[in-house]
Amino acid sequence: MTPSEIQSIKQRFGIIGNAPTLNYAIQVAVQVAPTDMTVLITGESGSGKESFSKIIHALSPRKHGQFIAINCGAIPEGTIDSELFGHEKGSFTGAQEARKGYFEVTNGGTIFLDEIGEMPLGTQARLLRVLENGEFIRVGSSKVQKTDVRVVAATNVNLLDAVREGRFREDLYYRLNTVPILVPPLRERGDDIYLLFRKFATDFADRYRVKPVSLTPDAVQDLQRFRFPGNIRQLKNVAEQMSVLETDREVDARRLRQYLPADQSSRLPMLLHAAGATTDGAGNTYSERDLLYKVLFDMRRDMTDLKKLVLDMAAGQRPQETQEMLRQNSHLFTNLPAPYEASPRPLRQPSPDGGATEYIFTPNDVDDATDYEEEAQRVEDIPHETEEETLSLEAKEKEMIMKALKKHHNKRKYAAHDLGISERTLYRKLKQYDLEQA
């Protein structure tokens, strides 16, 4: 496609930006649109995946048919089969009349299945049959019906990881992934960030009948350095807040930072191989679970080394040997409070006559004898605490779910948002950990 043709597509569907990765994704969508091939759109939440499904439908022979967008993660597991494939009267409690499903209603059109990775395994089997044979059966019926529907799916998770974990059917993954389209995250689109901000600022100025906000050069730099984990959706929220709250319509970097969470401003170099996977400096690839295990084992190893060092010191070493030992193990004493960083003395050593252990103090330490004795007792207590600490990921997950529910007064919608999972996933976790009455 020529640049002018791509630009025409952008104007028609309201897409802002000139990033090469964005242009390539648009080009693939335009090329696959005239066919009936199944398309899988991948990208982070809020990156604009639904816009590409509309491009595919509007430029296809099905453009006069119906287009329906369905969020699979928002439909409860018990009703998703009925929503997609319909049901017969009396097929379950509350089914007072027969109902057509989306695949029957959109015959001849296009269905956009967002968050396909959240679809239950039973429903996945039904969807696979539709994709392969164009056949489905209503809930509570035995009659096979036909439908001619094009499926465009989208996900913000790594489906291959879900396949390996048994949460997604492998045959369905390869059937959906006939033509993959990767929508780039906002942080990888460079100057597009400021272009989108200006577009949103103009739109909100028209809506609220105010002068559009603008950014100083240093504010533009800060905006483009921000990672935007919420992508376009988060940028739009920032532009709307500023349009409403700012009295001075030119915003500098200092005021802009008030709208950007400080813990998300870092742009460390990172190679993204797949959703939820990162690489370290040595090029090793880790999933989020691998990283958690790595941190826990590193902490445990450091604690073990520290315990050995304390035991050697408590067994009694000469001051010179103790200082040398501390120098060799200085990495174990980082980020300690000031009183401990300057204390390279052994806490105690055996008495010369072989009797009870005696504490050692320099002349300046006589007044602090009681403090050192209490500190020694606290050091001796450390192994008991660390040995009892659980490293179970399930226990930690259960603890975080309980904290989120308590924080939001048992409102699952807000607890799920705080935990970064869908409401249906939270519901499944509550059943798994027997927390439904929490």
C-alpha positions as CSV (number, residue, x, y, z in Angstrom):
1,M,0.0,0.0,0.0
2,T,1.1,3.5,-0.7
3,P,1.5,6.0,2.2
4,S,-1.5,8.0,0.9
5,E,-3.7,4.9,1.0
6,I,-2.6,4.1,4.6
7,Q,-3.3,7.7,5.5
8,S,-6.8,7.5,4.0
9,I,-7.5,4.4,6.1
10,K,-6.4,6.3,9.2
11,Q,-8.6,9.2,8.5
12,R,-11.6,7.0,7.8
13,F,-11.3,5.0,11.1
14,G,-9.9,7.8,13.3
15,I,-6.4,6.3,13.8
16,I,-3.7,8.8,14.8
17,G,0.0,8.1,14.4
18,N,2.8,7.4,11.9
19,A,4.8,4.7,13.7
20,P,6.1,2.1,11.3
21,T,4.8,-0.7,13.4
22,L,1.3,0.9,13.4
23,N,1.4,1.4,9.6
24,Y,2.4,-2.3,9.1
25,A,-0.5,-3.5,11.3
26,I,-2.9,-1.4,9.2
27,Q,-1.5,-2.7,6.0
28,V,-1.9,-6.4,7.1
29,A,-5.5,-5.6,8.2
30,V,-6.3,-4.1,4.8
31,Q,-4.8,-7.0,2.9
32,V,-6.6,-9.7,4.8
33,A,-10.0,-7.9,4.9
34,P,-11.3,-9.1,1.5
35,T,-10.8,-12.7,2.5
36,D,-12.7,-14.9,4.9
37,M,-9.6,-15.8,6.9
38,T,-9.7,-15.8,10.7
39,V,-7.6,-13.1,12.3
40,L,-6.0,-12.9,15.7
41,I,-5.1,-9.4,16.9
42,T,-2.7,-9.3,19.8
43,G,-1.6,-6.2,21.8
44,E,-1.8,-4.8,25.3
45,S,-5.0,-3.6,26.9
46,G,-6.0,-0.2,25.7
47,S,-3.8,-0.2,22.5
48,G,-6.7,0.0,20.1
49,K,-7.3,-3.6,18.9
50,E,-11.0,-3.1,18.3
51,S,-10.2,-0.4,15.6
52,F,-8.5,-3.1,13.5
53,S,-11.5,-5.4,13.7
54,K,-13.6,-2.6,12.3
55,I,-11.2,-2.1,9.5
56,I,-11.3,-5.7,8.6
57,H,-15.2,-5.8,8.6
58,A,-15.7,-2.5,6.8
59,L,-13.3,-3.4,3.9
60,S,-14.7,-7.0,3.5
61,P,-17.6,-8.3,1.4
62,R,-19.5,-8.7,4.7
63,K,-19.5,-4.9,5.3
64,H,-23.3,-4.8,4.8
65,G,-23.8,-7.6,7.4
66,Q,-23.9,-7.2,11.2
67,F,-20.8,-6.5,13.2
68,I,-20.8,-7.5,16.9
69,A,-18.0,-6.9,19.4
70,I,-18.1,-9.3,22.4
71,N,-15.8,-9.1,25.5
72,C,-15.4,-12.8,26.5
73,G,-13.9,-11.8,29.9
74,A,-17.0,-9.8,30.9
75,I,-19.6,-12.7,30.3
76,P,-20.0,-15.1,33.3
77,E,-18.8,-18.6,32.6
78,G,-22.3,-20.1,33.2
79,T,-24.0,-18.0,30.5
80,I,-21.4,-17.5,27.8
81,D,-22.6,-20.5,25.8
82,S,-26.1,-19.2,25.8
83,E,-24.9,-15.7,24.8
84,L,-22.8,-17.0,21.9
85,F,-24.9,-20.0,20.6
86,G,-28.4,-19.4,22.0
87,H,-30.7,-21.6,24.1
88,E,-34.0,-23.4,24.0
89,K,-36.9,-22.7,26.2
90,G,-36.6,-24.5,29.6
91,S,-33.0,-25.5,28.9
92,F,-31.9,-24.0,32.3
93,T,-33.4,-22.1,35.2
94,G,-34.7,-18.7,33.9
95,A,-34.9,-19.8,30.3
96,Q,-38.5,-18.8,29.8
97,E,-38.3,-18.6,26.0
98,A,-35.9,-19.6,23.2
99,R,-33.2,-17.1,22.4
100,K,-30.9,-16.7,19.4
101,G,-27.2,-16.4,20.1
102,Y,-24.7,-14.0,18.5
103,F,-23.5,-16.6,16.0
104,E,-27.0,-17.0,14.7
105,V,-27.9,-13.3,14.8
106,T,-24.7,-12.2,12.9
107,N,-25.1,-14.8,10.1
108,G,-23.3,-13.3,7.1
109,G,-21.5,-10.7,9.3
110,T,-18.5,-10.5,11.6
111,I,-18.0,-11.3,15.3
112,F,-15.2,-9.7,17.2
113,L,-14.2,-11.8,20.2
114,D,-12.2,-9.6,22.6
115,E,-10.2,-11.2,25.4
116,I,-10.5,-14.6,23.8
117,G,-8.0,-16.0,26.3
118,E,-10.6,-15.7,29.0
119,M,-13.0,-18.0,27.2
120,P,-13.8,-21.3,29.2
121,L,-12.5,-24.5,27.7
122,G,-16.0,-25.9,27.1
123,T,-16.9,-22.9,25.0
124,Q,-13.6,-23.1,23.2
125,A,-14.6,-26.5,21.9
126,R,-17.9,-25.2,20.6
127,L,-16.1,-22.2,18.9
128,L,-13.7,-24.6,17.2
129,R,-16.6,-26.5,15.7
130,V,-18.0,-23.2,14.3
131,L,-14.7,-22.2,12.8
132,E,-14.1,-25.6,11.2
133,N,-17.6,-26.5,10.0
134,G,-19.8,-23.5,10.5
135,E,-22.0,-25.6,12.8
136,F,-23.3,-25.0,16.3
137,I,-26.0,-26.3,18.7
138,R,-28.1,-24.2,21.0
139,V,-27.9,-24.9,24.7
140,G,-30.6,-27.5,25.5
141,S,-31.1,-28.6,21.9
142,S,-29.8,-31.5,19.8
143,K,-30.4,-29.8,16.4
144,V,-27.3,-28.8,14.5
145,Q,-27.6,-25.4,12.9
146,K,-25.4,-23.7,10.3
147,T,-24.0,-20.2,10.3
148,D,-21.7,-18.2,8.0
149,V,-19.8,-15.8,10.4
150,R,-16.3,-14.4,10.2
151,V,-14.4,-14.5,13.5
152,V,-11.9,-11.8,14.4
153,A,-10.3,-12.5,17.9
154,A,-8.2,-10.4,20.1
155,T,-6.1,-11.0,23.3
156,N,-3.8,-9.1,25.6
157,V,-2.2,-12.3,27.0
158,N,0.3,-14.8,25.5
159,L,-1.9,-17.6,24.2
160,L,1.0,-20.0,23.8
161,D,1.7,-19.7,27.5
162,A,-2.0,-20.4,28.1
163,V,-1.8,-23.5,25.9
164,R,1.2,-24.8,27.8
165,E,-0.7,-24.2,31.1
166,G,-3.8,-26.0,29.8
167,R,-6.0,-22.9,29.9
168,F,-6.4,-22.7,26.1
169,R,-6.9,-25.3,23.4
170,E,-3.9,-25.8,21.1
171,D,-6.0,-26.7,18.1
172,L,-8.2,-23.5,18.6
173,Y,-5.0,-21.4,18.9
174,Y,-3.7,-22.5,15.5
175,R,-7.2,-22.2,14.0
176,L,-7.5,-18.6,15.2
177,N,-4.0,-17.6,14.4
178,T,-4.4,-17.9,10.7
179,V,-3.3,-14.3,10.2
180,P,-1.8,-12.6,13.2
181,I,-1.8,-8.8,13.7
182,L,0.3,-7.2,16.4
183,V,-0.9,-3.8,17.6
184,P,2.1,-1.9,19.1
185,P,1.9,-0.5,22.7
186,L,1.8,3.3,22.9
187,R,5.2,3.5,24.5
188,E,6.8,2.1,21.4
189,R,5.2,4.6,19.0
190,G,7.4,7.6,19.8
191,D,6.0,10.9,18.5
192,D,2.6,9.4,18.1
193,I,2.1,10.0,21.9
194,Y,2.1,13.8,21.5
195,L,0.0,13.6,18.3
196,L,-2.7,11.6,20.2
197,F,-2.5,14.0,23.2
198,R,-3.2,17.0,21.0
199,K,-6.1,15.2,19.3
200,F,-7.6,14.3,22.7
201,A,-7.0,17.8,24.1
202,T,-8.8,19.4,21.1
203,D,-11.7,17.0,21.4
204,F,-12.2,17.7,25.1
205,A,-11.9,21.4,24.6
206,D,-14.8,21.2,22.2
207,R,-16.8,19.1,24.6
208,Y,-16.2,21.3,27.6
209,R,-16.1,24.6,25.7
210,V,-12.7,25.6,26.9
211,K,-9.4,26.5,25.3
212,P,-7.3,23.4,24.4
213,V,-4.4,22.6,26.8
214,S,-0.9,22.7,25.4
215,L,2.4,21.4,26.7
216,T,5.8,23.1,27.0
217,P,8.8,21.4,25.3
218,D,10.0,19.8,28.6
219,A,6.5,18.5,29.3
220,V,6.4,16.9,25.8
221,Q,9.6,15.1,26.6
222,D,8.2,13.8,29.9
223,L,5.0,12.7,28.2
224,Q,6.9,10.7,25.6
225,R,9.2,9.1,28.3
226,F,6.2,7.8,30.3
227,R,5.5,4.1,29.8
228,F,1.7,4.3,29.7
229,P,0.8,0.8,30.9
230,G,-2.8,1.7,30.1
231,N,-1.8,2.8,26.6
232,I,-4.2,5.0,24.6
233,R,-7.0,4.7,27.1
234,Q,-4.7,6.0,29.9
235,L,-3.4,8.9,27.7
236,K,-7.0,9.9,26.9
237,N,-7.8,10.0,30.6
238,V,-4.8,12.2,31.3
239,A,-5.8,14.6,28.5
240,E,-9.4,14.8,29.9
241,Q,-8.3,15.5,33.5
242,M,-6.0,18.3,32.3
243,S,-8.6,19.8,30.1
244,V,-11.0,20.1,33.1
245,L,-8.7,20.9,36.0
246,E,-6.0,23.2,34.5
247,T,-6.6,26.9,34.8
248,D,-3.4,27.8,33.0
249,R,-3.8,26.2,29.5
250,E,-0.1,25.8,28.9
251,V,1.2,23.0,31.1
252,D,4.8,22.5,32.1
253,A,6.7,19.4,33.1
254,R,6.2,20.0,36.8
255,R,2.4,20.2,36.6
256,L,2.2,17.3,34.0
257,R,3.9,15.0,36.5
258,Q,0.9,15.5,38.9
259,Y,-1.2,13.5,36.4
260,L,1.4,10.7,35.7
261,P,1.9,8.1,38.4
262,A,5.6,8.3,39.5
263,D,6.1,4.6,39.7
264,Q,5.4,4.2,36.0
265,S,7.7,6.8,34.6
266,S,10.8,4.6,34.0
267,R,11.7,3.6,30.5
268,L,14.4,1.0,31.2
269,P,15.6,-0.8,28.0
270,M,13.6,-4.1,27.7
271,L,13.0,-6.5,24.9
272,L,9.5,-7.7,24.8
273,H,9.4,-11.3,23.4
274,A,5.8,-12.0,24.4
275,A,3.1,-10.8,26.7
276,G,4.2,-11.2,30.3
277,A,7.8,-12.1,29.3
278,T,11.0,-10.0,29.7
279,T,14.7,-10.5,29.3
280,D,17.5,-9.7,31.7
281,G,20.9,-8.3,30.8
282,A,22.3,-11.7,29.8
283,G,19.5,-12.3,27.3
284,N,17.6,-14.8,29.5
285,T,13.9,-14.8,29.1
286,Y,11.7,-14.9,32.2
287,S,7.9,-15.0,32.6
288,E,6.4,-13.1,35.6
289,R,6.3,-16.3,37.6
290,D,9.9,-17.1,36.8
291,L,10.9,-13.6,38.0
292,L,9.0,-14.1,41.2
293,Y,10.8,-17.4,41.9
294,K,14.1,-15.8,41.0
295,V,13.6,-13.0,43.5
296,L,12.5,-15.3,46.3
297,F,15.4,-17.7,45.8
298,D,17.9,-14.8,45.7
299,M,16.5,-13.5,48.9
300,R,16.7,-16.9,50.6
301,R,20.3,-17.4,49.4
302,D,21.3,-14.0,50.8
303,M,19.6,-14.7,54.1
304,T,21.3,-18.1,54.4
305,D,24.7,-16.5,53.7
306,L,23.9,-13.8,56.3
307,K,23.0,-16.4,58.9
308,K,26.2,-18.3,58.3
309,L,28.2,-15.1,58.7
310,V,26.4,-14.2,62.0
311,L,27.0,-17.6,63.4
312,D,30.7,-17.4,62.5
313,M,30.9,-14.0,64.3
314,A,29.0,-15.4,67.3
315,A,31.4,-18.3,67.5
316,G,34.2,-15.9,68.2
317,Q,36.6,-14.4,65.8
318,R,39.5,-11.9,66.4
319,P,38.6,-8.3,65.4
320,Q,40.9,-8.3,62.4
321,E,39.4,-11.5,61.0
322,T,35.9,-10.2,61.6
323,Q,36.6,-6.9,59.8
324,E,38.0,-8.9,56.9
325,M,35.0,-11.2,56.8
326,L,32.6,-8.2,56.7
327,R,34.6,-6.6,53.8
328,Q,34.3,-9.9,51.9
329,N,30.6,-10.0,52.4
330,S,29.7,-6.4,52.2
331,H,26.9,-7.1,49.6
332,L,24.9,-8.7,52.5
333,F,24.9,-5.4,54.4
334,T,23.5,-3.0,51.8
335,N,20.6,-0.7,52.8
336,L,21.0,-1.2,56.5
337,P,20.2,1.6,59.0
338,A,23.2,3.7,59.9
339,P,23.9,2.2,63.3
340,Y,24.6,-1.2,61.8
341,E,26.7,-0.1,58.8
342,A,29.5,1.2,61.0
343,S,29.6,-1.8,63.4
344,P,32.2,-4.3,62.0
345,R,32.8,-5.8,65.5
346,P,32.0,-9.4,66.6
347,L,29.1,-9.5,69.0
348,R,30.6,-12.0,71.3
349,Q,33.4,-14.6,71.7
350,P,34.3,-17.5,74.1
351,S,36.0,-16.5,77.4
352,P,39.7,-17.3,77.7
353,D,39.0,-19.8,80.5
354,G,36.6,-21.8,78.4
355,G,33.6,-20.7,80.4
356,A,30.5,-18.8,79.3
357,T,30.5,-16.6,76.2
358,E,31.6,-13.0,76.9
359,Y,30.6,-9.9,74.9
360,I,33.4,-7.7,73.5
361,F,33.3,-3.9,73.6
362,T,35.7,-1.2,72.9
363,P,36.1,1.6,75.5
364,N,33.6,3.7,73.8
365,D,31.0,0.9,73.7
366,V,30.7,0.2,77.4
367,D,27.6,2.3,77.8
368,D,26.0,0.5,74.8
369,A,26.4,-3.0,76.2
370,T,22.7,-3.6,76.9
371,D,21.8,-2.4,73.3
372,Y,24.3,-4.9,71.8
373,E,23.0,-7.7,73.9
374,E,19.4,-7.0,72.8
375,E,20.6,-6.7,69.2
376,A,22.4,-10.1,69.5
377,Q,19.2,-11.7,70.8
378,R,17.2,-10.2,67.8
379,V,19.9,-11.6,65.4
380,E,19.5,-15.0,66.9
381,D,15.8,-14.9,66.4
382,I,16.1,-14.2,62.6
383,P,16.4,-17.9,61.6
384,H,13.2,-18.9,63.3
385,E,11.2,-16.2,61.4
386,T,12.7,-16.9,58.0
387,E,12.3,-20.6,58.3
388,E,8.6,-20.2,58.9
389,E,8.0,-17.8,56.0
390,T,6.0,-19.4,53.3
391,L,7.1,-19.3,49.6
392,S,3.9,-20.6,48.3
393,L,2.6,-18.6,45.3
394,E,-0.9,-19.8,45.9
395,A,-0.8,-18.6,49.5
396,K,0.5,-15.2,48.3
397,E,-2.2,-15.0,45.6
398,K,-4.9,-15.8,48.2
399,E,-3.5,-13.2,50.5
400,M,-3.5,-10.5,47.8
401,I,-7.1,-11.4,46.8
402,M,-8.3,-11.1,50.4
403,K,-6.5,-7.7,50.8
404,A,-8.0,-6.4,47.6
405,L,-11.5,-7.4,48.7
406,K,-11.0,-5.9,52.1
407,K,-9.7,-2.7,50.6
408,H,-12.7,-2.3,48.3
409,H,-15.3,-3.5,50.9
410,N,-15.9,-6.8,49.0
411,K,-16.8,-5.1,45.7
412,R,-15.4,-7.6,43.2
413,K,-15.3,-5.3,40.2
414,Y,-13.0,-2.8,41.9
415,A,-10.9,-5.6,43.6
416,A,-10.4,-7.3,40.2
417,H,-9.3,-3.9,38.6
418,D,-6.8,-3.4,41.5
419,L,-5.4,-6.9,41.1
420,G,-5.0,-6.4,37.3
421,I,-7.3,-9.3,36.4
422,S,-10.8,-9.6,34.9
423,E,-13.8,-9.9,37.1
424,R,-14.5,-13.4,35.8
425,T,-11.0,-14.5,36.6
426,L,-11.4,-13.2,40.2
427,Y,-14.7,-15.1,40.5
428,R,-12.9,-18.3,39.5
429,K,-10.1,-17.6,42.0
430,L,-12.7,-17.1,44.8
431,K,-14.1,-20.5,44.0
432,Q,-10.7,-22.1,43.8
433,Y,-9.6,-20.8,47.2
434,D,-13.1,-21.1,48.8
435,L,-13.4,-17.3,49.4
436,E,-16.8,-16.8,47.8
437,Q,-18.2,-15.6,51.2
438,A,-15.3,-13.3,51.8
